[in-house]
Amino acid sequence: MTRDVVVIGGGIAGVSVAAELAASRDVLLVEAEPMLARHTTGRSAAVYLPSYGGPVIRALTAASLARFDPDLLSPRPMLWVATDDEGTATIDAYLAGGTADPATAAEAQALFPALRPETVRSIAIEQGTRDLDAMGLHQHYVRLLKSRGGEIRMGARVTALTSDDAGWQVTVGAETLRTRTVVNAAGAWADEIAALAGVRRLGLQPLRRTIAIAVGAPVDPAWPLVCDAANHFYLRPEGTGMLISPADETPSDPCDAKPDELDIAMAMERVNEVTTLALRSVRTAWAGLRTFTPTRVPAVGEAAPGFHFFAGQGGYGIQIAPALAAAGAAVILGEPIPADIPVTSEDLWAPG
């Protein structure tokens, strides 16, 4: 069987770029797992956070806003708090850069009555933050891909990748597919796919992030997202509980990530120190792998003739998906990046 493009990986990276490519190409997406979005995408505590990441990430985040289905976004206030010198310096930088506004203890408590203001050194409010329906976005791209004639195969692990003058041969189970273009969107496994193809690895690093739903004092679902500016913890309401994380970045091999009990205990301790929530038990917990390039900028580019990376979205993949997918499809097809996305192909390809 011959296809114009074979995309490897069924998380948000794979389905979004596949859907964009399918507007003008015959696309097949293959996913090793028996379901899509089983790993990082399906475990994301997604928010739309304009200040998150470096300049390229912030540009992609801003450009994505108008490209989201508005039904996938819902406003949620964002409160930055600092508990040490590092956090205070970060908030000062946000204030100087205009990405956040100063807030008094009274203003912070009006938003989040559970805050213990005597435990924090500095407070700021970021405007424009939103909750983001990660799985709703993923399903949007699945539907778009199919509506454009694209095909998805699950339980279809790639076991061999070889190239010749005619393009690439992609072995999936007992079948060998032929294509001119391979798009490696395999997330934490993207470097393994590259090695399978005899292509140089990018040095991608999967980092485990632990999240739990904890319960204690009553929760108001309208409370804000609260983040420690030095990345010691974050929390937000989730149903009748609080979604909490120690904002950990623990190096990991590509795997089905599991939550660590010590990380969960650390998150509860940190949250209880600065709030009156008195979190005492965990309803559920999970972990995901956020995979970064060495520069923390996504890698979109041709690493060998016809073999393209679309990987390394790290913790930004959901909020930048619309702009990155459109830009990535343009790069892969050798076309201009849409004018409303203020990045260049060079911004997205610095493998080192």
C-alpha positions as CSV (number, residue, x, y, z in Angstrom):
1,M,0.0,0.0,0.0
2,T,1.3,3.5,-0.9
3,R,0.4,6.7,1.0
4,D,1.6,10.3,0.5
5,V,2.3,10.6,4.2
6,V,2.6,8.2,7.1
7,V,2.4,9.9,10.6
8,I,3.7,7.8,13.5
9,G,2.0,8.6,16.8
10,G,-1.6,9.2,17.9
11,G,-1.3,11.8,20.6
12,I,-2.1,15.5,20.1
13,A,1.0,16.0,18.0
14,G,0.3,13.2,15.6
15,V,-3.4,13.8,15.1
16,S,-3.1,17.6,14.8
17,V,-0.4,17.6,12.1
18,A,-2.0,14.7,10.3
19,A,-5.3,16.6,10.1
20,E,-3.5,19.6,8.7
21,L,-1.6,17.5,6.1
22,A,-4.7,15.7,5.1
23,A,-6.1,18.9,3.6
24,S,-3.9,18.3,0.6
25,R,-2.3,14.8,1.0
26,D,-3.4,11.2,1.5
27,V,-2.5,10.6,5.1
28,L,-2.3,7.4,7.2
29,L,-1.7,7.7,11.0
30,V,-0.4,4.7,12.8
31,E,-0.5,4.3,16.6
32,A,1.3,1.5,18.5
33,E,-1.3,1.4,21.4
34,P,-4.8,-0.1,21.0
35,M,-6.2,3.4,21.7
36,L,-5.2,7.0,20.8
37,A,-3.9,9.4,23.4
38,R,-3.1,6.7,26.0
39,H,0.0,8.4,27.3
40,T,0.8,12.1,27.8
41,T,-2.2,13.7,25.9
42,G,-4.8,11.7,27.8
43,R,-3.2,12.6,31.1
44,S,-2.7,16.4,30.6
45,A,-4.0,18.9,33.1
46,A,-4.3,21.3,30.2
47,V,-4.5,25.0,30.6
48,Y,-4.0,27.9,28.2
49,L,-1.3,29.9,29.9
50,P,0.0,32.8,27.8
51,S,3.2,33.4,29.8
52,Y,4.3,29.7,29.8
53,G,7.6,28.9,28.1
54,G,10.1,30.8,26.1
55,P,9.6,33.3,23.2
56,V,8.8,30.7,20.5
57,I,6.3,28.9,22.8
58,R,4.6,32.1,23.7
59,A,4.3,33.1,20.1
60,L,2.7,29.8,19.2
61,T,0.4,30.0,22.2
62,A,-0.8,33.5,21.2
63,A,-1.3,32.4,17.6
64,S,-3.3,29.4,18.7
65,L,-6.0,31.3,20.5
66,A,-8.0,32.3,17.5
67,R,-7.6,28.8,16.0
68,F,-9.2,27.0,19.0
69,D,-12.9,26.1,18.9
70,P,-14.2,28.5,21.6
71,D,-16.2,25.7,23.2
72,L,-12.9,24.0,24.2
73,L,-11.8,27.0,26.3
74,S,-13.3,28.4,29.5
75,P,-12.0,31.3,31.5
76,R,-10.2,30.6,34.8
77,P,-8.3,33.2,36.8
78,M,-4.6,32.6,37.4
79,L,-2.8,33.4,40.6
80,W,1.0,33.4,40.8
81,V,2.5,33.1,44.3
82,A,6.1,33.2,45.4
83,T,7.4,31.4,48.5
84,D,11.1,32.0,48.1
85,D,13.6,34.3,46.4
86,E,13.5,32.4,43.1
87,G,9.7,32.8,42.9
88,T,9.8,36.4,43.8
89,A,12.3,37.1,41.0
90,T,10.1,35.3,38.6
91,I,7.1,37.3,39.5
92,D,9.1,40.5,39.3
93,A,10.0,39.5,35.7
94,Y,6.4,38.8,34.9
95,L,5.4,42.2,36.2
96,A,8.2,43.9,34.3
97,G,7.3,42.1,31.1
98,G,3.6,43.0,31.4
99,T,2.5,39.3,31.5
100,A,1.0,39.7,35.0
101,D,-0.5,42.4,37.2
102,P,0.5,43.0,40.8
103,A,-2.0,41.9,43.4
104,T,-2.5,42.6,47.1
105,A,-3.2,39.9,49.7
106,A,-6.8,41.1,49.9
107,E,-7.2,40.8,46.1
108,A,-5.7,37.3,46.1
109,Q,-7.9,36.1,48.9
110,A,-11.0,37.5,47.1
111,L,-10.1,35.2,44.3
112,F,-8.8,32.3,46.4
113,P,-10.1,32.5,50.0
114,A,-8.1,29.3,51.0
115,L,-4.8,31.2,50.5
116,R,-2.7,31.9,53.7
117,P,-1.2,35.2,52.6
118,E,1.4,35.3,55.4
119,T,3.1,32.3,53.8
120,V,3.8,33.9,50.5
121,R,6.3,36.8,49.6
122,S,4.8,38.0,46.4
123,I,1.5,37.6,44.4
124,A,0.5,38.4,40.9
125,I,-2.6,37.8,38.7
126,E,-2.2,36.8,35.1
127,Q,-5.0,37.7,32.7
128,G,-6.2,35.6,29.7
129,T,-5.7,32.2,31.2
130,R,-8.2,29.5,30.5
131,D,-9.0,25.8,31.1
132,L,-8.5,23.8,28.0
133,D,-10.4,20.6,27.1
134,A,-7.4,18.4,26.0
135,M,-9.4,15.4,24.9
136,G,-12.0,17.6,23.2
137,L,-9.2,19.1,21.2
138,H,-7.7,15.7,20.4
139,Q,-11.1,14.5,19.2
140,H,-11.6,17.6,17.1
141,Y,-8.4,16.7,15.2
142,V,-9.4,13.1,14.9
143,R,-12.7,14.1,13.3
144,L,-11.0,16.6,11.0
145,L,-8.5,14.0,9.9
146,K,-11.2,11.5,9.0
147,S,-13.4,14.1,7.3
148,R,-10.4,14.9,5.0
149,G,-10.0,11.3,4.0
150,G,-7.2,10.4,6.4
151,E,-7.0,7.0,8.0
152,I,-6.1,6.0,11.6
153,R,-4.8,2.6,12.6
154,M,-4.5,1.6,16.2
155,G,-2.5,-1.3,17.6
156,A,-0.2,-0.7,14.6
157,R,3.4,-0.6,16.0
158,V,6.1,0.3,13.5
159,T,8.8,-2.4,13.6
160,A,11.0,-1.3,10.7
161,L,11.8,1.8,8.7
162,T,14.0,1.7,5.6
163,S,14.6,4.1,2.8
164,D,15.5,3.9,-0.9
165,D,15.3,6.1,-4.0
166,A,11.5,5.8,-4.0
167,G,11.0,6.9,-0.5
168,W,10.3,5.0,2.7
169,Q,9.1,1.5,3.6
170,V,7.3,1.4,6.9
171,T,6.7,-2.0,8.3
172,V,3.6,-2.3,10.5
173,G,3.0,-5.8,11.7
174,A,3.0,-8.1,8.6
175,E,2.4,-5.2,6.2
176,T,4.9,-2.9,4.5
177,L,3.7,0.6,3.6
178,R,5.4,2.8,1.0
179,T,5.5,6.6,1.4
180,R,7.5,9.6,0.3
181,T,7.0,11.3,3.7
182,V,7.3,9.9,7.2
183,V,6.3,12.2,10.1
184,N,7.7,11.1,13.4
185,A,5.3,12.4,16.1
186,A,5.9,9.5,18.5
187,G,6.3,11.7,21.6
188,A,8.5,10.1,24.2
189,W,9.4,7.4,21.7
190,A,10.4,9.8,18.9
191,D,14.1,9.2,19.3
192,E,13.5,5.4,19.3
193,I,11.6,5.8,16.0
194,A,14.5,7.8,14.6
195,A,17.0,5.1,15.6
196,L,14.8,2.5,13.9
197,A,15.1,4.5,10.7
198,G,18.8,5.0,11.0
199,V,18.3,8.8,11.6
200,R,20.2,10.8,14.2
201,R,18.5,11.1,17.5
202,L,17.6,14.6,18.8
203,G,18.4,14.0,22.4
204,L,14.8,14.1,23.5
205,Q,14.3,13.8,27.3
206,P,11.0,12.5,28.7
207,L,10.3,14.0,32.1
208,R,7.7,12.5,34.5
209,R,5.0,14.8,35.9
210,T,2.8,13.6,38.8
211,I,-0.8,14.8,39.3
212,A,-3.3,13.9,42.0
213,I,-6.9,14.8,43.0
214,A,-6.8,15.4,46.7
215,V,-9.6,16.2,49.1
216,G,-9.9,18.1,52.3
217,A,-11.8,21.3,53.0
218,P,-14.7,22.2,50.7
219,V,-13.7,23.5,47.3
220,D,-15.3,26.2,45.2
221,P,-15.1,25.3,41.5
222,A,-14.7,28.9,40.6
223,W,-11.4,29.3,42.4
224,P,-8.4,30.1,40.2
225,L,-5.4,28.1,39.0
226,V,-2.7,28.8,41.6
227,C,0.9,28.3,40.6
228,D,4.1,28.7,42.6
229,A,6.3,30.9,40.5
230,A,9.4,28.8,41.2
231,N,7.6,25.6,40.1
232,H,7.3,24.0,43.5
233,F,3.6,23.2,43.0
234,Y,0.3,24.1,41.3
235,L,-3.3,23.5,42.0
236,R,-6.8,24.1,40.7
237,P,-10.3,22.9,41.5
238,E,-11.4,19.6,40.0
239,G,-14.9,18.7,40.8
240,T,-15.2,18.5,44.6
241,G,-11.4,18.0,45.0
242,M,-8.2,19.9,44.2
243,L,-6.0,18.9,41.3
244,I,-2.4,19.2,42.7
245,S,1.1,18.6,41.4
246,P,4.6,19.1,42.7
247,A,5.5,20.3,39.2
248,D,8.1,17.6,39.1
249,E,10.4,16.9,36.2
250,T,11.9,13.5,36.8
251,P,14.0,12.1,33.9
252,S,12.5,8.9,32.6
253,D,12.8,6.4,29.8
254,P,9.9,6.2,27.4
255,C,7.3,4.2,29.4
256,D,3.7,4.0,30.7
257,A,4.4,6.5,33.5
258,K,3.2,5.8,37.0
259,P,2.7,8.3,39.8
260,D,5.2,8.4,42.7
261,E,3.8,8.3,46.2
262,L,6.6,10.6,47.5
263,D,5.8,13.2,44.8
264,I,2.1,13.1,45.8
265,A,3.0,13.5,49.4
266,M,5.3,16.4,48.6
267,A,2.6,18.1,46.6
268,M,0.1,17.8,49.4
269,E,2.6,19.1,51.9
270,R,3.5,22.1,49.8
271,V,-0.2,23.0,49.1
272,N,-1.1,22.6,52.8
273,E,1.7,25.0,53.8
274,V,0.2,27.9,51.8
275,T,-3.5,27.2,52.0
276,T,-6.2,26.3,54.5
277,L,-7.3,23.3,52.4
278,A,-6.1,20.7,54.8
279,L,-5.7,18.1,52.1
280,R,-5.7,14.7,53.8
281,S,-6.4,12.0,51.2
282,V,-6.0,11.3,47.5
283,R,-8.9,10.3,45.4
284,T,-6.9,9.4,42.3
285,A,-3.4,10.0,40.9
286,W,-1.6,9.6,37.6
287,A,1.6,10.6,35.8
288,G,2.6,11.5,32.3
289,L,5.8,12.1,30.3
290,R,6.5,15.6,29.1
291,T,9.2,15.2,26.4
292,F,11.5,18.1,25.7
293,T,14.2,18.9,23.2
294,P,17.5,20.2,24.7
295,T,16.4,23.8,23.8
296,R,12.8,23.2,25.0
297,V,11.5,24.3,21.6
298,P,9.6,21.8,19.6
299,A,11.5,20.0,16.8
300,V,9.8,20.3,13.4
301,G,12.0,19.6,10.5
302,E,13.5,17.1,8.0
303,A,16.2,15.0,9.6
304,A,16.8,12.8,6.5
305,P,15.2,13.0,3.0
306,G,11.5,12.4,3.6
307,F,11.8,11.8,7.3
308,H,10.5,14.6,9.5
309,F,10.4,15.1,13.2
310,F,7.3,16.7,14.8
311,A,8.3,16.1,18.4
312,G,9.4,17.7,21.7
313,Q,6.3,19.7,22.6
314,G,7.1,19.1,26.2
315,G,4.5,20.6,28.6
316,Y,3.2,23.0,25.9
317,G,1.7,20.6,23.4
318,I,-2.0,21.2,24.0
319,Q,-1.9,25.0,24.2
320,I,0.2,25.4,21.1
321,A,-1.4,22.6,19.1
322,P,-3.4,24.7,16.6
323,A,-0.6,27.0,15.6
324,L,2.2,24.4,15.7
325,A,0.2,21.9,13.6
326,A,-0.5,24.5,10.9
327,A,3.2,25.7,10.9
328,G,4.5,22.1,11.0
329,A,2.4,21.0,8.1
330,A,3.7,24.0,6.1
331,V,7.3,23.1,6.9
332,I,6.8,19.5,6.0
333,L,5.2,20.4,2.7
334,G,7.8,23.1,1.9
335,E,5.2,25.8,2.0
336,P,5.1,29.2,3.7
337,I,4.1,29.2,7.4
338,P,0.7,31.0,7.7
339,A,1.1,34.7,8.2
340,D,-0.7,34.7,11.6
341,I,1.9,32.4,13.1
342,P,5.0,34.5,13.9
343,V,7.6,31.8,13.8
344,T,10.1,30.6,11.2
345,S,11.2,27.2,10.2
346,E,14.5,28.0,11.7
347,D,12.8,28.7,15.1
348,L,11.4,25.2,15.0
349,W,14.5,23.3,13.9
350,A,17.6,23.5,16.0
351,P,18.6,19.9,16.7
352,G,22.2,20.8,17.8
